[in-house]
Amino acid sequence: MPELPEQPLYRLYDTALLDLDGVVYAGPRAIDHAVESLAQAREAGMRLAYVTNNASRTPQAVASHLSELGVPAEPSDVITSAQAAARLVSGKVPQGSAVLVIGGEGLVEAVRERGMRPVRSLDDGPLAVVQGYDPTVGWEQLAEASYAVAQGLPWVASNTDLTIPTARGTAPGNGTLVAAVRTATGVEPEVAGKPLPPMHHETVIRTGAKHPLVVGDRLDTDIEGAFNGGVDSLLVFTGVSRAEELPEAPPKYRPTYVAADLRGLLRVQPELRAGADGSYSCGGWTVVVREGELSLGEARGEDPYDGLRALCAAAWATADATGGSAPKWRKALAELGL
């Protein structure tokens, strides 16, 4: 984790690349503190770009939803895995080709944007298959995709997230639908979305970000995507991932910063310091390793997520140095109240 000047994140980075589901909203409602935090960051000059693996809706629909929640957004502020998938497909087939679309309107529009013709049946002569999440996808569409893939057509999936957060809880994601076609055909798709490079490439093309910060709720898509793109990240705990997943996380799943929610964009992130005795301190918290177990020092800070940063730094450093597992950490995490 880098040493930082005493400035909030919205001044350290020119663009926030924000995941949507579980970060800005959950289904039809805004996540607590999201609207006001994003407004303050925007007013301070940070560009906000909304980057989602959900391929079901068009950028226009997403921007409209955000605006209804009180987060003003233009379609150009929204980057979807459907757009990244369509760009991949366009490199495989001639302009104007028919492409079998298994997904919603967001994927249909993205295919058209790249100069291709979306179709819904193998009988329409497609030259490729593109698949993305949509709640209406059922057996008939998955069967059509399977028939096409089995005939050798190139197959691109928008993403392979196994779950998505909704207002009612966690639901199956596009990865479960992709798995059905994979099982039927024995073929692996080329994947466009986070955490893979095509999505990061699409985001940089569309935003022009020079010093971006990835903001997400999932270690296995958002944080890994930032790692693959070589950029910093902020993990918020309003969606899928939980604090107990962090101490033993491999390098690709390690966020630069952590925060309860999007108010983390507005905070000065305290410097993380390593002591000569192997301890780590952050924001008034100190974590030491004693007899193979992490312990909190007597001094306590105000924000337990600063303590989590120190705890994770100690756990990661120990695991990396020994090539083994992290020291015992559950007691220290419980003392943080996380």
Secondary structure, DSSP 4 states (H G I P E B T S, - for coil): -----S-BHHHH-SEEEE--BTTTEETTEEPTTHHHHHHHHHHTT-EEEEEES--SS-HHHHHHHHHHHT----GGGEEEHHHHHHHHHHTTS-TT-EEEEES-HHHHHHHHHTT-EEES-GGG--SEEEE---TT--HHHHHHHHHHHHTT--EEES---SEEEETTEEEE-HHHHHHHHHHHH--PPEE-STTSHHHHHHHHHHH--SSEEEEES-IIIIIHHHHHHT-EEEEESSSS--GGGSTT--GGG--SEEESSGGGGGSB-PPPEE-TTS-EEETTEEEEEETTEEEE-S---S-HHHHHHHHHHHHHHHHHHHTSPPPB-HHHHHHHT-
